[in-house]
Structure formats: C-alpha cells, structure tokens
Amino acid sequence: EVTVEDLTETQPYPGSTGNMPPSAATPPAASAAASMRAAAPRVELSAENGAVASPMAGAIKTVLVKEGEAVTKGKPLVVLEAMKMENQITAPVDGTVNQVKVKEGDSVQEGQVLVVLK
C-alpha cells in the first residue's frame, strides 16, 4: 500500500487498491464491453465500386471469404488486428465477393480497400 501524508492525516494513494473496495478499483466487465462495442468502427460500402475499406490501420489476421462467394449483410469478411484487438469487418450489404484485395499477414492503412462486393 502506498500512502501520502499531509499535515493532518494519512490517506491512501489514489492509484492504490489497498483500501479501495473491489467495485471502485476495477470497472465492471459488462460496462467495459459495452463501451468497446459502442466505440467499434463502422465500415461503409462505397456506392461507386462496392469497396469495403479498413476503418483503421492494422494487420489482416484472417480472410474469411473467397472470390465468387455469396455474402449476406453482416457476414464477417476479414478479421483485422489493430491495437492488440481483433475486429471483424463485415459485409455492409448482401452481394457477391468480386475481389479480395488482401491476404493474411498484410499490413493495411485506414481507408485501404480490403474486399470488393458486387
């Protein structure tokens, strides 16, 4: 336990969990998960060319579709690893995979086209 003394009393250091109840020391897992879901990036389909672009820079962990495959809205297309988190990039509309522009292990930038749907 770390304490800081002032002229009138000894108080626990704010970063210390020694005297703090568990609920104050760590946030509830459910609310942490909810805030992460709320912050999850959305991927937009370009109306001009059917391109599904990366919402952030990262590395392609898994490609889940093949060219010619039919997909429905919400189907995972690619798993993108960014900031040590895995993000599923999903089909924004029903369609067919026209092109897969990335492979596992590729580094991608924000806005880079990953998959083209038609």
N, C-alpha and C positions, 0 to 999 in steps of 0.2 A: 504494500500500500504506500502511496506517495501522499505526503501531506504538505500543505503550505501554511506557515504560521504568519499571522498578522499580530498586531499589538493586543488584541482582545481574545482571540480564540484560535484553535487549530481546526482547519477544515479539510476535507478530502479534496485531492486534486481532481478537477473535472474529468480528466481522461481515465481516472482510476475507477475500477469496478468493485473495489474492496467493500465499500459501504453502500453501494447502489443496489436497489432491488433488481433482479434479472430483467423485469419488464422495461426498466429505464435504460439498462445497459445495452440491450440489443433490440432492434426493431422486430416486430412480428414478421415471420416469413411470408404470410399471406399478403400483407400490405406492401412488402418489398417486391413480391412477384407481380402484384397488381400495378405498381408504379413502373416496373420494367415493361410490362405489356403495353401500358399507356404510352411509353416512350418509343415503342418499336416503330421503325421506319416503315413507311408505305411505299410500294413500288408502283409507279404509274406506267401504263402502256401508252406508247406513242401512237396516236391515231394514224400518223402518216406511214409508218413502216412496221408496226407490230412489235417493236423492240421492247424487251423488258430489261431495264438498266439496273445496275447496282445502286442501292441507296447510300452506300458508304464504301470507303476503301477497305480492303481486306484480302483474304485468300480463299480460293474455292476449295472447300473441303470435300464436297461430293456433288456430282452431276447426277440428277435423278431421272432425267428424260433422255430420249433419243430422237433424232430427226425422223419425222413422219409420224410420231406418236400423237394420238389424240389426247387432249387435256381438258379438264373442266376447271371452271373458276375456283380458285383456292387450292388446286393441286400443287404440292411442292415441286419446284423445278430444279433448284440448286440450293445447296447449303453453303452459306458464306460465313467464314470465321472472321470476326472483327473484334478487337479489344477482348480477346480470350472468351468470346461468347459466340455460339452458333446461331445464325439467323437463317430461317427458311425463307427463300424467295419464292413466292407462289404465283401461279397464273392469275392475272387480273381479270381474264375473260375466258370463256370457252374457245377452243381453237385447236389447231394442229401445229406441232413444233416444226417450223420451217428450217431453222438453223440453230445449232448450239455453238456459240462463239467462244466458249471457254472449256478448259479441262481441269481435272483435279490437280491442285497444287499451284495453279495460276494465281498471280497477284493481280488484283483489279483495283481500279480507281472509282471514286464516286462518279456516277453517270455513265460508266462504261457498259456497253450492251453485252448482256450475258446470253440471252436466248431471244430468238425472233419467232413470233407466232403469226399464223395466218388464219 
